[in-house]
Amino acid sequence: MPLLVANIPWTGPEADPTDALQRRLGLSPATSLQFELVKRSVDGRRRPPLWLANYRVDLDDPALEARILRKPPHGVRAYGSRDHERFDKVDPAAPSRPRWPAGVRPIVVGAGPAGLFAALRLGEAGAPAILIERGGPVEERHHAVRKYWRHAELDADTNVVFGEGGAGAFSDGKIYTRRRDGELGWIFRRLVDFGADPTILEEGWAHLGTDRIRAILPQLRARIIELGVEVRFHAALQSLLVEGGRCVGVRLSTGEELRGGPVIVATGHSARDVWEAMLAAGASAEQRPIHIGARIEHPQQVIDQARYGSPRGELPPASYRLTSHPRPRLGGGDAARAAHTFCMCPGGTVVGASNHPGRVVVNGMSYSKRAAWWANSAVIVEVHPGDYPGTDPLAGARYQDEIERRAFAAGGGDFKAPGQRVSDLLAGKGSVDVPRNSYTLGVTPADLREVLPAPLINGLIEAIRHFDRQIPGFAGPEGLLIAPETRTTAPLRFDRDERLESPSLPGLMPVGEGAGYAGGIVSAALDGDRAARSIIDRLSALAAPA
């Protein structure tokens, strides 16, 4: 049985860990073994911090392996299915390639992670699918986003959240996840096939970087087209076609009708008009709790010093992941709401992320080298459906929108964002100036109590005080809050059955973040893949094999 040997010092890809593995296992230097790196990460708790690696080890002698496992040394155990299955070299059992019945043409709406990987899986199975996207290809999208960030010129259809790659294309490109199932391995290997750095297969906190994503997406698109999937940009969904209580296609904003199905809708967490179209067609949905807050930005060296205890040297920029669960206050009263950090971008920048005029939304982004001067993260506080202005499924979107409107007004227009020094927030006063920062559209000194509801402000204050005890300097004078971060996830969830179809509108498959079933690049890609596999498996049962 293979062994998992954890926390072996890692000094670089050229170093040979054989001696260290033999010592950990109590073996003589003459003992033969085979090993494979499965994960590496920095342990910032050690002083000095260092890289540690986990290895899968195979010995030639099964009896020796069994003897070691009877009383394993510290950090050694049997290598099992939960140990980074994404690194296995064999794809999970692929769906068969059915002979597609005439007239059965799946339609995928949205070219974010969920839509792209649904289209890829359908293409690999031989489906004559069509993928439509309201925005432009990533090459065109890059120029539109630069115009927005530099000159406040917003394109309503091709922007930071709409277009090839979805919202994740202009973010840090984080792809770390606790999931270790076979479909995840398929996604990671495809990313490497299309140009991702192979080190994502071994890094514990893997990320792509916005620059790498821009290089990966054209390769992924070319493969999808090569497989026979039609890809159409600047094709915005206006409504769903419904006949006999079933979704049978889509109508585009140009009036053109595309008939086919099932229809996979994977339009992300900001396509509010698509939610309206789905609800109008008969898809059922319910309200969902979300989290809202602000981006907190510090000089990266502040985070490095706090996490590593010294300048980082050759180590990667330090990161963090923090949570706050306040207790009830002394003398009675409700506790502040729970909060956590989200989408931490070491060596990154804060960017505008709105797709609506007259609204301010911020997000974080970094390039693959994470070389910017700043570190930023969302600090977000829980929002309950009871906070929403109504009981209908779109009430949460209206709650988000009102905060975004107030932020635009507080910023003074042209997508300037309201900002407040962390020290001023804790002191209960608005800011009259802000430190140098990364937000290119401009930060206007403000009091965030004019932007965020009181429960969110109270949650932010409690969380920041708590986080400052874990990361000294978190609440220091160099910290800046830039608001608002409202689009962490969708405020509604569309119902679906075991086949991932809408029970109230068969033929419609709501997937990904916009449907309320994902929370990042990888989870959205997984959900899109599962929708495609559901279609393929059903047709495979009905059609003769090719």
N, C-alpha and C positions, 0 to 999 in steps of 0.2 A: 504494500500500500504506500503511495507517495506520502511524503512528509511535508508539512508546512513549517519552515524555520523563519521566525519573525525577528525583526529588529537587529539585523546585521549591519554594521556601519558600511555605508556606500561612499566610495571616493571617486566615482566616475565610471563611464561606460567601458573604459579599457582595463579597469582593475579586476583582478581575479579573486573571487571570494572563497575559493576552495578551502584554503587553510582555516578561515573563520568558520565555515560551515562544519568542517571536520572537528574543530575544537568544540563547537557548540553541541555537536552530537556525540562527543566523547569517542571519536574514531581515531585510529592511527593515521598518520600521513599517507600510508600506503593504500588506504581504503579507497576504492573507486566509487565515484558518484557522478550522477548527472544532475544538473540544476537549471532552473529557469527563473528569471526575475519576473515577479508578478505584481509588485507594487513598490514604489519608493515615495518617501515624503520627508519633510523636514520636521524634526522634533524640537520645537522651540522652547520646551520646558527644560531642556538640558542646558547646562552652562559649561562650555559654550554649546550653542545649538549645533546639531549635525544632521546629515542625511542618514536615514535608516531605510533598509530594504527588507522585503519579505521574499523568500525564495521557495519554489517547489523543488523538492529534492527526491530523486529516485536512486535507490541503491540496487546493486546487482543481486544482493542476497535478501530475499523476502523474509527469511528467518531473522536476520539482523534488524530489519525494519520492525518486525513484530516485537522483538526484544526491546528496542528503543521505546516503542509506544507503550509497553507495559509500565514503565516508569520514566516518562519523557522529561528531558531537561526543560528548564524555564524557556518559554517561547517556542516550544516544539509541540506539534500535535499532528494528527492525521489530516492530510489535505482532503477537504471535502467539497461538496457542491456549492457551499456558500463562499468559497475562497476564489473570488474574482473570476467567476465563470465567463465573464466577457472576454477573457484572454484565451479561452480555448480556441484551437485552430479550426475546428469544424463547425460550420453553421448548423443551427437547429434544423430539424427535419423541415424541408421546404414544402410548401403546398404543391400539389401536382399541377401540371399545365393542362387545364381542360380545353376542349374544343369549344370555344365560346359560341353560344347560340346566337343566331342572327338577331340583331337589334339590341343585344345586351351590351351596353357601352357605359361603364362607370364614369361618373363625372366627379372630379375633385375640385372643390372651390377653395382657393387659398394656397399660396406657395410658400408658407412658412414650414417649420420642421414637420408638423403633422401632415400637411398636404404633400410635401416633397417625398417623404418616406412612404406615404400611402401610394403615391404614383409610382415610385420606384418598385415597391413590392408588386403592384399590379402589373407593371411592365415586365418584371422578371417572370411572372406567371403567364405572360402572353396576352394580357388583356388589352383590347383596343380602347384604352381609356383616354379621357381628355382632362387636362389640368388648366384651370383658368385662374388668373390673378389680376386684381384690379390695378395694381401698380406696375412698375416697369421692371426689367431685368436688373440685376445688381450693378452692372456697369453704368447704366443710366441712373439708377437709384443713388449711386455714390455721388454723382454731380448734383442731384436734386437736394440731397441732404447737406452737402457742403454749402449750397446757396442758402439754405435755411439757417444753418449754424453761423454762417459768416455775415449774412445780410438780412436775416429775418424774413426771407421769401419762402413761404410755405406752399408746397404743392399738396393739395388735398388727397390725392390718390397715390403719389409716389413720395414717400417720406420715411421717417424713422420707424414707423410701425407697419406701413403698407409697402408691399413690393416683394420681390424675390428674396427669400430668406426670413421674412417676418421680422418681428421686433428683435429677435436674437441676433440678427446680422449686424446690428449697431449697438452692441453691448460688450461685455467681457467675453462672451462665448463660452460660458462655463458649461462643462459637460460632466462634472462629477456628480455621483449619485450613489445611494446605498443599494440600488437594485443590482442584482448580479445574475439575471436570467438570460436564457439563450438569445432572445430577441435583442437584448441590449448588446450582446457580443456582435450580432449581425450589424447593428447600427454603427458601433465603433469601428468595425473592420471596413465598412463601406466608407466612412469618413476618411480613413487612411488611404483607401483605394483612390479617393478623389482629391488627395493632396494634403490631408492633415498630417502633422508631424507624428510619426509612429510612437513617440514618447507618450502620447495620450493613452497608450495601452498599458502603461506602467505607472503613471503618476497618480498618486492618491487624490490630488486636487487638480485634475486636468482641466485645461481651458484651451480654446482655439485662438482667441484674439480676433478683433474686427478685421484686421488686415488679412489674416489667413482665411477667414470666412469668405471674404470677397474673392479669393482665389479658388476656394473649394466649390462654391456654388455653380460657376459655369461648367465645371467638370461633371458635377451631379446632373445638371440640366442636360448636358450633351448625352449622358448615358441614358437618361429617361427618354429622350427623343429617339436615340438609337434603338431602344427596346420597343418602339412603336407607339408611344404615348404622344398625343398632340398637346403642345404647350402653347397657351395663348396669354400674352400680357395685355394690359390695358383693357381687360374684359371684366367689368364690374357687375356683380350680381345685383339685379333690381328686385326680382321676386322669384318665388318657386312656382313651378307649374304643377298643379294638382288636378288629377282626374280620378273620379271614383274613390275619393278619399286617400289616394296614394300619390306621393311625389314622383313625377315622371320626367323632371328636367328643370331647367332654369331659364329665366328671361334676363337678358343683359340690359344694361342701361341704354344701349343703342336700340333696343327693341327686338334684337335678334333672339330667337328661341333655340335652345340646345336641348334636344330630347335624348334621354338615356337614363341610366341608373344602375345601381343605387347612386344617390347623390351624397357624397361625403362633404360636409361643410366644415372646413378647418381654417376659419378666418381670423383667429387670434382674439386677444382680450380687448381690442379697441374698435372692432367693427360693429358699432351700435346699430347702424342701419340694417345690417344683416340679421341681427337679433330681431329687429322689428319685422323684417320680412319673414323670418321663420315662425314667429308667433302669429303673424297674420295668416300664414298658410295652415296653421293648426298644430304646430309643434308645441308640446307642453313643457313648461319650465318652472323652476322654483327659485326663490331668493337664496342667496348664499352669503355667508360671512366673508369679509375681506380684511385687508390690512392697509392702512394709509399712514403716511408720515412725511418725512423729509430726508433728503440726502445730507449726511454729515461728512465734511471734508476736513482732513488734516494734512500737514506735510508728511510725506511717507516716512521721513526719518523719525517722526514722533512715534509712529506705530512700530517701526523697526526697533527703536530703543526699548519700548515697553515690552515687546514680545521676545526679543533676543537678548536684551540686557546690554547691548553694545551695538555699534554700527554693524550693518549686516555683512559687509565684506563681499564674499563670493556667493553668499546665500541669496535665494530669491527674495523679492520684497515681501515683508511679513504681512500676514492676513489675520482675520479673526472671524469668529462666528459666535454671537452672544445672544442670550435670552434673558428676559426679565419677567418674573412672576411675583409682583408685589403682594404682600400680605395685608389683611385688613388693618386699618390705621388704629393706633392706640386710642382708647376712649370711644371706639365705635366708628361707624362710617365705612363706606365701601372702599376697597382697595383700588388703587390706580389700575388701569387695564394692562394686561400682559402686552409685551412688545418684544421684538427681536430684530437683529440686523439681517439684511437680505441683500444678495447680489453684491458682495463686497468686492471692490475693484482695487487691488494694490497697484500702485504705479499707474493710476487711471485718471479719468476726467469726468466731471459732471456735464451732462449734455441735455439739450432740449429734446423732448420726446412727444410733442403734441401732434395730432393730426387734424385739429380743429382750429380755425381762426378764433381769436379772442379767448384762448385758453392757454394756460401754462401748465406743463407737465415736465418733470425732470426724471432722468435715469442716469445710470453710471455706465462707463465704457472704458475699455483699455485695449491696447494693441498686444500682439503676442509677446513682445519683449517686456511689457509692463514697466516702461522706462520713464513715465511721467513723474513730475515732482510730487504729486499729491496721491493720497489714498482716500477713497470714499466708499461709503456704504449707505444703503437705505436703513433708517431706523423707523420701523413701522409698528403701528399700534392696532390692536384688534378693533374691528367695527362689526357690530351686530346688525342683523336685519331689522331689529327694533329701532335702530337709528335712522332707517330709510324713511323718506317722505311718502309712504304709501305701502300697500301690500301686494302690488302687482310685480311681476318678474323684473320690470325695468326700473323699479324704484331705486335700486342700488346705483344704476348708471346715472340717474338724476342727482343722487347724493355726490358721486364723484364729480359730476359736471359743475355743480355749484361751487365746490372747492376750487376747481380749476379756473372758474370765472373770477372768483375773489382773488386768486393768485395773480391773474393777468392784470386786474385793477391795481393790486398792491405793488406790482412790479413796474407799473407806469407805461405799459404798452410795448409793442415790438418784441414780445416774447421775453422781455427781461423778467427775471425771477426774483421774488422777494427772498431776502436772506437775513439771517439774524445770528450774531455771535452766540455761541453756546453759553458763554458766561453771562450775556445779557438775558437770555431766556431763563437761566437759573435765578437771576436776580430780579426777574419780573418786570423788566423794562425793555422797550424797543431799542433797536440799534440805530446809531447815527452814522456809523461807517462800518465797512466790512473789510476783512483782510484780503490780500491778493488771492485770487482763486482761479479755477480752471474753466468756469462757465463762460463760453465765448459770447453769448448773447447779452451778458451783463447782469449783475446782481444789484438790486436796489435795497439799501438798508430798510428794514421793516420790523414790525412786531408780528410774529407769526400767529398771535392770538386773533389777529384780524383775518386770518386765512383758514386756520384749522379749528374745528369745534373744540370746546373745552375738554371733553374726555380724552381727546387725542393729545392735546397740549399736556395735560396732567400725566398721561402715559409716557410721553416723550421725556418729561422732566424726571420722573422716577427711573426710567430706563437709563438715561444718561448718567445719573448719579450712581446707579448700580454698576454700569459698565466702567465708570471711572475707577472703581475699586479694583477692577480686573485689568484695566489698561490705563496706567497712570498717564495723565495728560489728555484723556478722552474728553474731559470737560474743561480743558485748559483754554487759555486765551487765544490759541491759534485755531481752535475748532470753529467751523462755520456750518450752519444749517441752511440749506437751499431747498425751497419747497415749491410745489408739493410732489411727493411720490404717491400717485393715486392708482397707477395701472399695474400693480403687482399681480393681479389675477382678475378673473371675471366675477362680477357680483351676482351672477345667476348661473344655474346649472340646468341644462336641458335634460329631460327624462330620456332614458333609452333602455332597451331590454337586453337580454343575454346575447343577442346578435348585434348589439350596438346600434340598433335602429330606434327611431322615435316610436313609442307605442301608440301615440295618437296620430302619427303621420308616417305610415310604412313607406319605405323607399328613401327616407331621409336618415342620414347617419351623422349626428353632431359629434365632433371629436376635437381633442386638443384643448388648449387654454380657453379659447372662446366659448367652448361648450361647458366649461367647468370641470374638466377631467385631467388637467395637467398643470404643472407649475414650473416650466423651464424647457430648455431645448430638448433634452433627452426624454423627459416624460411625455412631451408632446409628440416627438418622433415615434415613441413606443405606441402611443394611442393611435396614431395614424396607421402604423404598421398593423396593429390588431384589427382595425376596421377593414383594411385591405384583405387580410387573411380570412376574416369572416366571410367576405364576398367570395373569395376564391374557394374556400372550403364548401360553401353552399353550392356553387356551380359545379365543383368537382363531383359532388354527389349526384348531380343531375345529368352531367354531360359525359360522353364517351371520351376516354383519354386520347390525346393527340398521337 
